[in-house]
């Protein structure tokens, strides 16, 4: 008896209150779904952006270097190009914005943790490739790349809060939920309008006509929820197809894997030089990469300054050489003068 009363009260609540709130809830859910789909796609696209930048720099490095005459280490090649990608993508951009006193990092990097996520990609990639044995058989880079990207906490959550995988799964079922919600609203409208037919009396033609008109009006209005549900479902399906993060994720994995395979094919070993700095796991990766980039830049400036000093030292020597005659010319002049003096002495005698 209690269950029947509870069910009847629930149905009465749905027919009276839920019908009025169904359309606004559907539209609000649709707008939230669009925003979340854009955020998920943007987060995954930043991974693809970093993989593309790394791909470009590896190809530029191989085009400019004579790889046939060098003993190339796979780890050194990966470390150099990954750190260069990170440095040129974030640190250089921050350097050019140094005139802004309030600038720390770009707002998108701050909100979506892009810089920290890319730093973790570099850190995890170097950790995975550090102890690979360089043989004729190529390692399974597809599994290594998936492991690197899947274990990155900055890209697994939107703004470090909302899980990307769970949000993607919920957004994929939203089109079906909208259709079910529209049909549910139609049934609720019909259920709420049917009891009014019980008050219709066949003797009262005018009253019966008024009740039927009211009934048809409510039925037609309840049909609108199904129409809105179908429209919203179709729109959400198009958005999910156009902004599909799974396709972007697979493109990211394939590009990063192809870059690592290319670096492995052109390298001759996977040795670690003694003077190369290790990547500390307990240290902030952003700070470590920035420091290594600064050290590289300082070394380059020192080399340039030494070359300039050598050029400056060579210039005075050239001036001195031009100012004084050559030693051979002086000796020849002295010989000629001595011969002339001897001839004069012979004539006098």
C-alpha positions in Angstrom: 0.0 0.0 0.0 2.9 2.3 0.8 4.5 1.6 -2.5 1.4 2.4 -4.5 1.0 5.7 -2.7 4.7 6.5 -3.3 4.5 5.7 -7.0 1.3 7.7 -7.4 2.8 10.7 -5.7 6.0 10.4 -7.8 3.9 10.3 -11.0 1.9 13.3 -9.9 5.1 15.2 -9.1 6.5 14.3 -12.5 3.3 15.3 -14.4 3.0 18.6 -12.6 6.5 19.8 -11.9 9.0 17.9 -14.1 7.1 18.8 -17.3 7.8 22.4 -16.8 11.5 21.9 -15.9 12.4 19.3 -18.6 13.0 21.6 -21.5 15.2 24.1 -19.5 17.2 21.2 -18.1 17.8 19.7 -21.5 19.0 23.0 -23.0 21.2 23.7 -20.0 22.7 20.2 -20.3 23.3 20.8 -24.0 25.2 24.0 -23.3 27.3 22.4 -20.6 28.0 19.5 -22.9 29.3 21.9 -25.6 31.6 23.6 -23.2 33.0 20.4 -21.8 33.5 19.0 -25.3 35.5 22.0 -26.2 37.6 21.8 -23.0 38.3 18.1 -23.6 39.3 18.7 -27.2 41.5 21.6 -26.3 43.3 19.7 -23.6 44.1 16.8 -26.0 45.0 19.1 -28.8 47.8 20.6 -26.7 49.4 17.2 -26.5 49.3 17.0 -30.3 50.7 20.5 -30.5 53.8 19.5 -28.4 54.2 16.3 -30.4 54.2 18.3 -33.6 56.7 20.8 -32.4 59.0 17.9 -31.3 58.6 16.3 -34.7 59.6 19.5 -36.5 62.7 20.0 -34.4 64.0 16.4 -34.8 63.6 16.7 -38.6 65.4 20.1 -38.6 68.2 18.6 -36.5 68.6 15.7 -38.9 68.5 17.9 -42.0 71.2 20.3 -40.7 73.5 17.7 -39.2 75.8 15.3 -41.1 74.6 12.1 -39.4 76.7 9.8 -41.6 79.9 11.0 -40.1 78.8 11.2 -36.4 78.4 8.7 -33.6 74.9 9.6 -32.5 73.4 8.5 -29.1 69.7 8.0 -29.1 69.2 9.3 -25.6 71.3 12.4 -26.3 69.4 13.1 -29.5 66.1 12.8 -27.6 67.1 14.8 -24.7 68.5 17.7 -26.8 65.5 18.0 -29.0 62.9 17.5 -26.2 64.5 20.2 -24.1 64.8 22.4 -27.1 61.1 22.0 -27.9 60.1 22.8 -24.4 62.5 25.7 -24.1 61.4 27.3 -27.4 57.7 26.7 -26.8 57.5 28.2 -23.3 60.7 29.8 -22.0 61.4 31.9 -25.1 57.8 33.0 -25.2 58.0 34.1 -21.6 61.3 35.9 -22.3 59.8 38.0 -25.0 56.9 39.0 -22.7 59.3 40.1 -19.9 58.3 43.8 -20.2 55.0 43.0 -18.7 55.6 43.1 -14.9 52.5 41.0 -14.1 53.3 38.2 -16.6 54.0 34.8 -15.2 52.8 32.5 -17.9 50.1 32.4 -20.6 46.6 32.2 -19.1 45.8 28.9 -21.0 49.0 27.4 -19.8 48.1 28.4 -16.2 44.5 27.2 -16.3 45.0 24.0 -18.2 48.4 23.1 -16.8 49.9 22.9 -20.3 53.5 23.8 -19.4 53.6 21.4 -16.5 52.1 18.7 -18.6 54.6 19.1 -21.4 57.4 19.1 -18.8 56.2 15.8 -17.5 56.1 14.4 -21.0 59.7 15.2 -21.4 60.6 13.8 -18.0 58.8 10.5 -18.5 60.0 10.1 -22.1 63.6 10.5 -21.0 63.1 8.1 -18.1 61.6 5.4 -20.4 64.3 5.7 -23.1 67.3 6.1 -20.9 68.1 2.4 -20.5 67.0 1.0 -23.9 69.5 -1.4 -25.5 70.4 -0.3 -29.0 70.2 -3.4 -31.2 69.0 -4.1 -34.8 65.5 -4.8 -33.5 63.5 -1.7 -32.9 61.8 -1.4 -29.5 58.0 -1.2 -29.2 57.7 2.5 -29.2 53.9 2.4 -29.5 53.6 0.9 -26.0 56.2 3.3 -24.6 54.5 6.3 -26.1 51.1 5.2 -24.8 52.6 4.7 -21.3 54.1 8.2 -21.4 50.9 9.9 -22.3 48.5 7.9 -20.2 50.6 8.4 -17.0 50.6 12.2 -17.4 48.3 13.6 -14.6 48.1 17.1 -16.1 46.5 16.0 -19.3 44.3 13.3 -17.8 42.2 15.9 -16.1 40.8 19.2 -17.3 42.3 22.0 -15.3 43.5 19.3 -12.9 39.9 18.7 -11.7 37.6 17.1 -14.3 38.6 13.6 -15.6 39.0 13.7 -19.4 38.2 10.0 -20.0 35.0 10.0 -17.8 33.8 13.3 -19.3 34.4 12.0 -22.8 32.3 8.9 -22.1 29.4 10.9 -20.7 29.4 13.3 -23.6 29.2 10.4 -26.0 25.9 9.2 -24.5 24.3 12.6 -24.4 22.7 12.4 -27.8 20.8 9.3 -26.8 19.9 10.9 -23.4 18.4 13.9 -25.2 16.1 11.7 -27.4 15.0 9.7 -24.3 14.3 12.9 -22.5 12.2 14.3 -25.3 10.1 11.1 -25.5 9.8 11.1 -21.7 8.5 14.7 -21.8 5.9 13.7 -24.4 4.6 10.9 -22.3 4.5 13.1 -19.3 2.4 15.7 -21.2 0.0 13.0 -22.4 -0.3 11.6 -18.9 -1.1 15.0 -17.5 -3.7 15.8 -20.2 -5.6 12.5 -20.2 -7.3 12.9 -16.8 -9.1 16.0 -18.1 -11.0 13.9 -20.6 -12.9 12.3 -17.6 -14.6 15.7 -16.9 -16.0 15.9 -20.5 -19.8 15.5 -20.7 -21.4 14.7 -24.0 -24.5 16.7 -23.2 -22.5 19.9 -22.9 -21.2 20.4 -26.4 -19.4 23.7 -25.7 -17.8 22.4 -22.5 -16.7 19.2 -24.3 -15.2 21.2 -27.2 -13.3 23.4 -24.7 -11.9 20.3 -22.9 -10.8 18.7 -26.2 -9.1 21.9 -27.4 -7.3 22.1 -24.1 -6.3 18.5 -24.4 -5.0 18.8 -27.9 -3.0 22.0 -26.9 -1.3 20.1 -24.1 -0.6 17.2 -26.4 1.0 19.4 -29.1 3.1 21.2 -26.5 4.3 17.9 -25.1 5.3 16.8 -28.6 7.7 19.8 -28.7 9.9 18.1 -26.1 10.5 15.2 -28.5 11.3 17.7 -31.3 13.7 19.7 -29.2 15.3 16.4 -28.0 15.9 15.2 -31.6 17.3 18.6 -32.6 19.7 18.8 -29.6 20.7 15.2 -30.1 21.6 15.7 -33.8 23.6 18.9 -32.9 25.5 17.1 -30.1 26.3 14.2 -32.4 27.8 16.6 -35.0 29.9 18.3 -32.2 31.1 15.0 -30.9 32.1 13.9 -34.4 33.9 17.2 -35.3 35.7 17.5 -31.9 36.5 13.9 -31.4 39.4 13.7 -28.9 40.1 10.0 -29.7 41.2 10.8 -33.2 43.4 13.6 -32.0 44.9 11.4 -29.3 45.7 8.7 -31.9 47.3 11.2 -34.2 49.4 12.4 -31.2 50.5 8.9 -30.4 51.4 8.1 -34.0 53.4 11.3 -34.5 55.3 11.0 -31.3 56.0 7.3 -32.0 57.2 8.0 -35.6 59.5 10.7 -34.3 61.1 8.3 -31.8 61.5 5.6 -34.5 63.2 8.0 -36.8 65.6 9.1 -34.0 66.3 5.4 -33.2 67.0 4.6 -36.9 69.6 7.4 -37.4 71.3 6.8 -34.0 74.2 4.3 -33.7 74.0 3.7 -29.9 72.2 4.6 -26.7 75.2 5.6 -24.6 75.0 8.1 -21.8 78.0 10.5 -21.7 79.6 11.0 -18.4 79.2 14.8 -18.4 75.4 14.8 -19.3 73.1 15.9 -16.5 70.6 13.5 -15.1 66.9 14.3 -15.0 66.0 14.3 -11.3 62.6 12.7 -10.7 62.0 14.6 -7.5 62.8 17.9 -8.9 60.3 20.3 -10.6 60.6 19.4 -14.3 59.9 23.0 -15.4 62.7 24.3 -13.3 65.1 21.6 -14.4 64.4 22.1 -18.1 64.7 25.9 -17.8 68.0 25.6 -16.0 69.5 23.3 -18.7 68.3 25.6 -21.4 70.0 28.6 -19.7 73.2 26.7 -19.3 73.2 25.8 -22.9 72.7 29.4 -23.9 75.4 30.6 -21.6 77.9 28.1 -23.1 77.0 29.3 -26.5 77.6 33.0 -25.5 81.0 32.1 -24.0 82.0 30.4 -27.2 81.0 33.4 -29.2 82.9 35.7 -26.9 86.0 33.6 -27.2 85.8 33.8 -31.0 85.4 37.5 -30.9 88.4 37.8 -28.6 90.5 35.7 -30.9 89.5 37.9 -33.9 90.4 41.1 -31.9 93.8 39.6 -31.0 94.5 38.7 -34.6 93.7 42.2 -35.9 96.7 44.0 -34.2 99.1 41.3 -35.5 98.0 42.0 -39.1 98.5 45.7 -38.6 102.1 45.1 -37.3 102.8 42.8 -40.2 101.7 45.4 -42.7 103.7 48.1 -40.9 107.1 46.3 -40.9 108.7 44.8 -44.0 109.3 41.1 -44.3 112.6 39.7 -42.9 113.6 38.4 -46.3 113.4 41.8 -47.9 115.5 43.3 -45.2 118.3 40.7 -45.7 118.3 41.2 -49.4 118.6 45.0 -49.0 121.6 44.5 -46.7 123.3 42.2 -49.1 122.9 44.6 -52.0 124.3 47.5 -50.0 127.3 45.4 -49.0 128.1 44.5 -52.6 127.9 48.1 -53.7 130.4 49.2 -51.0 132.9 46.5 -52.0 132.7 47.6 -55.6 133.5 51.2 -54.6 136.5 50.1 -52.5 137.9 48.1 -55.5 137.7 51.1 -57.8 139.4 53.4 -55.4 142.3 51.0 -55.0 
